């Protein structure tokens, strides 16, 4: 009986993805989750005799547990807007573009996308903006489309995975109940080696092709310099944020401080852009106050003269996180009724014999993450289901929760783009103009990550949870 709600969810999500494609997260997936939750409720009350009060309490507990993640996501939206309009991200992009050289194009492409994604926290935004630009440059240099797309996606997902601003990173850590900083530090053990392998492959591939230098990179850099005031002083904002992270302050405190730092830098370095965002046409205290607030809570668009760069510098603010927040709440409702009814426990009984030691636990988690990507066609749902499925089992077996959150990211997060019917796979194939089956073999980082997770589990000792 416990399989029925999951089967209903899988079927509904397949139809939703078919109808809405990459826009499934805008509402269709949420309705599918609530519909599957209602099926679970009917089965629980009608057949199992479970009381609604028990299910309702389980839903409330789940949503309460995700409250901090929701607040972090909203702060991430504020940072995404403030760091962009203040010129922090454009400054980092301009300096990052300087490392691009034709002889190391694939390596440089992956590193640039990694840097942009690390600072923005979004692989999708990175691929749809700077990734599209690099795709055109690579084609002009004569590189195969599969290799270019693979380097872009590898770098973008590496940065997204390790970024404090990434919704998937926050979602994976909060679902499992791990501090986001501890989660990121633990991921370094598998993520960095996977990226080094990818860079080595891209370097070897780059030397095997002839290529010519292009002028697009300098054009984009000059356009950013014309639009924003680019100065090394703006690097103080990420530097100060890094110091707060090093001091291991709570994530909410660090993120709030990072937004405040960027707002101050925005008023000091980009007063004209603040006035443009405010739309008042006049400078002054009220105009600056309005512009800063609009940058944090709402969408912003700045005309750079280049359509591709306009997409790069456009931000969504806190409002852009509401679909993800909505998805989390609906997923918590589904997980709550599955937990309260005992159905989730019935499903986890299958894995009890497997999750006894480090390697079988990681192998089961990685397999589940890939399986849910194939079945649900959405990385967010795959992360939530994988984390919720194994959370109690890891605790019972004395395995560190950080091991679970890392394994979920090594599979559910990075492998989503390799599935053609997954929302990630469809979106990136459409954005880059390259079929998923074409770029799939060249997404080295995404392919190596789950294998590296298994290797780390095989050669390492058993991790016990901290008391």
N, C-alpha and C positions, 0 to 999 in steps of 0.2 A: 504493500500500500504506500510505503514511503517513496517509492519510485514514481508514483503517479503525478504528484505536484512537479517533480523535476522534469518529467516527460512533457507535461503541459507547458512548463516554462520554456523548454527547449523548442517545442513546436511553435509557440507564439513568437519567440524571438527570431526564429527562422523567417516567419512571415513578415515580422516587423522590419528586419534587415532587408528583406526582398523589396518591401514597399518604400522604405525611407532611406536605405543605404547608410551613408555616413551620418545622416541626421537622425538616426534611431535614438540617440541619447537625448534628443530634444523633447521627448515625451513618450514615444512608442515603447521603448524598453521599460519605462516606469509603469505604464499601464499593464504591460505583460507581467511584470513582477507582482503587481497588486492582484491581477487576475489569477495567477498561480497561487498566491497567498490565500485567495478566497476559496480555491479548490481544496487547499490544505485544511482550511477552517471547516468546510463542509464535511470533509472526510473525518476530521477529528471529532467534531460534535455529533455528526449523524451516525457514525459507525463505531468510533472508539469511545464515545461517551465523555469526551473531554469537555470541561466547562470553559465558557467564553472568558471568564474572569482570569483563568490561568493563561490563556493565549494572549489576552490583552496585557497582562503583567509582563509576559515575555517580550512583547513588542516594545513596551515602555522601557524595559531594561536595555534592550538592544539600541534603541534610539538614544537613551541616556549615555550609553557607552560611546556613541559616535559624536557626542556634542562637541568635544574638543577638536575632533577632526573637522567638523563643520566650521568652527571658528577659525581654525588654521587655514582652511580653504578660502574663506572670505578675506583673511589677511593676505594670502597669496595673491588674490585678485587685486588688492590695493597696491601691493609691491610691484606687480607686473605693470600697472599703469604708471605709478610714480617713478619707477626706475627707467621706464622708457622716455617719458616726457622730460624728466630731469636731465636726460642725455647720458645717463650712466651706461645703459645697454648700447646705444649708438657708439659711445667712446670705445667700449670693449670690442665692438664689431670692427670699427675702423682699425684698431691696433691689431686685431686678429687677422684681418685681411692681408696685412703686410707679409704674413708668413707664406702666402700662396705663391708657389713657384711651379712652372710647367713640369719640371723634372720630377716633382713630388706632388703632382696634382691630387691623386687619390688620397694620399696620406694627409695633405693639407686640407682637402675637402672634409674628410672625416673629423679632423681636429677642429676646424672652424665650426662645423655643425655641433660638435660636442661642446665647444665653448659657449655658443649662442644658446643651445638647449639647457646647459647648466645654469646660465644666468636667467633665462626666461622661464625655465621649468616646464617647457612644452615642446615635445618632439613634433607635434602636428604643426605648430606655428613655425618652427624652425624649418621643417621640410617644405611647407607651403610658401615660404618667403625666400630666405637665403638659399635653401635647397633648390628651388626652381631656378634661381640665378646661376648657381653652380652647375646645374644640369645643362643650361645653355652654353656655359663656358666650356664644359667638358666635351659637349658635342662638337663645338667649334675646334677643339684641339684634336679631335679624332678618336676619343675614347669610346668604347662600346657602352651603350645605354645601361646594360645590366651592371657593369662595374661602377659607373657613376652613381646610379641609384643605390647600389649596395653600400658604397662609401658614405653617402648622405644619410641613409637610414641607420647605419651602424653608429655613426657619430651622434646623431640626434637622439637615439635611444640610450646611448651611454650617458650623455649629459642629463637627459630626462630622469634616468634611473637614480643618479647620484645628486640630483638637485633638491635642495630644501624647498623649492617653490613648486615641485612637481606634485600634481594631484594624485598620481598613481603611487608615488613614494609615500605620501601621507596616508593614502587609503590603505596600502598594504601594512604599514606599521600600526595604524590605529585599529584595523580589523583584527590583528593578532594581539594587540595590546602591548606593543613595544615602543619605547621612546624613539622618536624619529631620528635623533642624532645617533643613538646606539644602533639603530637599523642601518643607517648610511655607513657607519664605521664598519659594521659587520659585512656589508655588501662589498666593501673594497677588496676583500680577500678573493672574491671570484670575479668581480666586475673589471678590475684593473688588469689582471692577467688575460681575461677574454679580449679586452681592448688592445692589449699589446700583441696578441696573436693576430687580431684583425689588421692592425697597422703594419705588421710584418708582411702579411699577405698582400696588402694594398701597395706596399713599397716594391715588392717583387713584381707585381703586375704592372706598376707604373714604369719600371725600367724596360719592360718588354715592348713598349709601344713608342712610336715617334709622336711628338707633339710640338705645337707651336705656342708661343706666348700670346696671351690675349690682353685686351685693354679694358674688358668689362669691369674687372675688379677695381681698378683705379677710378672708373666712372662712378661706381656705386659708392666708393669711399668719399669721393669729392662731393657727391650729392648729399651724403649724410653730413659732411662738414659744412655744406652750404645751409642746411636746414637747422642743424643743432650747433651749439657752441661746444666743440670738442676740446677738452682740456684734461691733462693728467690729474688735476685736482679732483675731478669727479670720481677717480678711482678710490678716493678716501671712503666713499660710501660702501662699496663691497669690502674694503679693507676693514672698516669698523664693524661691519656685519660679521666678517670672519673672526674678528677678535671676540665678539660676543659668543659665537659658536664655539670657539676654543675654550672659553670659560664655562661651557656647558650650562648656559642659562636655559630655562624652559623655552621650548620652541615658540610658544605664543608671545613671550616677552621679546625674544630675539626678532621675530617677524614684525612685531609692532614697532620696535626700535628701528628696524631697517626701513620701514615705510616712512617713519618720521625723518630719518636722515635724508631720504630721497626727496621728501617734500621741501626740506630746508634747501637742499642743493638745487631743486627745481626753481625756487624763487630767486636764488642767487645767480644761477647760470642761464636759465631759460625764461626770463620774465615775459618776453614777447610771445613765446609759445603758451605760457599760462594764460595770457590775455586772449590768445586765439582760441584756446579750449573753452574759456569762460564765455566767449561770444559777446562780450559787452562792448568791445571796440575801444575801451578806455582802460588805462592802467590805474592802479590805486589799491587800497587795502581790500575793499569789497570784491573787486575784480580778481585779485590774487587769491583771496580766500575761496571764492566760488570756483576758480580754476583748479585749485589744489583739491578741493573736495570732489569735483567732477572727475578728475583724473583717478581718484581712488575708488569711487563707487560706481562709475558708469563708463560706457565706451567712449573712446577718444579716437580721432582720426586727424592726421597731420599731412598736409599736401607737400610732398617732397619734389613733385614733378616727375616721379617715376612710379607707375602703377605697382610694380613689384615691391618697391621700397615702401610705398604707402601701406601695403599689407603688412610689411614687417613692423612698422612703427605704430600700427593701429593696435589698440588695447581694448579689453573688455571690462576691466575693473572688477569690483565685487559682483556686479550683476552678471558677469560672464561665468561665474562659478555656480550660479543658481541651478543650472541643469544638473551639474554633478551633485550638488547638495540634495536636490530632489531625488536623484537616482539613489543616493546613499540611504535616504529615509525610506524609500520604497523597498530597497534591498534589505534594510533592517527589519521592515515589516514581514517580508517573506522569511528571512532567517529567524525572526522571533516566533512565528507560528510553527515553523519547522522544528524549532527547539522546544517550544512549550508543549507541542503535541507528542514529542518523543520520536518523531520521524527522523530527525537528523541523527539522533543517537542510534537508531536502527541502521542507518546507512553507514555510520562510522564503525559499527561492530564488524563490518567486512574487513576493515583495515587493522583491526586489533592485533592480528597475528603478524602483520607486516611491520607495523610501527613499534618495534621493540629495541632496535639499535639505530645508530646514526644513519648508515647508508640506506637500509630499507625505508626509513622514514623519509629521507630526502628523495629517494627514487619514487616513492608513492606520491609525494607532494608535487614533484616535477611532472610526473605522469598525469596527475589530476589537473594541474594548471593547463597543460597542453590539451587535455581532453575537454575541459570546460571551454577553452578557446574554440575548439572545433564544434562543440555542441551549442553553446550559447551565442557565439559569434560576437562577443563583446568583451574587451579586456577588463573593464570595471567589474562586471558581474563575475568574471572568471577569478579575479583577485579576491572578491568578497566570498565567493563560494569556497575557494581553496582554503582561505584563511579560517573561515568558520568551521569547515569540515574537519580540519586537523588540529585546531587550537586546543581542545580539551584532551585529545589523544597525546599530544606532545607533553602537556602538563602531567598527565597520568604516568607517562613513561619517563618522566624526569629529564626530558630534552629541553634545551634552551629555546625560548620563544623566538630569539633572534635567528636561530637556524631556520625556523619555519618562515618568518617574514622574508628572509633572504631567498629561500627556495621558491617562494611564491613569486617574487620579483624575477628570479632567474628563469622562470617558465611562463607564468601567466602574463607578465608585462611585456617581455621582449619578444615572445613568440607570436603574439597577436597579429603582428604585421606580416607574418609569413603565411597566414591563412587567407586565401583569396576571398572567401565569403564573410570574413570577419570585418567589422566596421573599420578597423585600422588598415587591414589589407586593401579593402576597396578604396578607402580614402587616399592612401598614399599612391596607389596605382593610378588613380584619376589625376591627382595633383601633379605627379611627375611624368605622366604620359607613358608609363612603362608597365606592362602587365606584371602581376604578382609572380607568375611563374617565370618571368624573365629575370627579375631582380632577386628572387628568392635565393638562388645558389650563391649570390655575391654578398648577401647580408651576413658577413662573417661573424660579427659580434653577436648577432641574434642567434645564430646557429651554435656558436661555441659556448654561449652563456649557460644553457642547461647542462651541457656536457661538462663544463668546468665545475658546476655545482655538484655533479655526481663525483667528479674526480676529487674535489676537496673533501667530500664526505667519505670517500673510500680511503684516502691516505691520512685523514685526521682521526684523532681519538674521539671518544664519546663525550659529548658536551652535556653537562648537568646544569639544570636551571639553578640560578642564584637563589639563595634562601633569604 
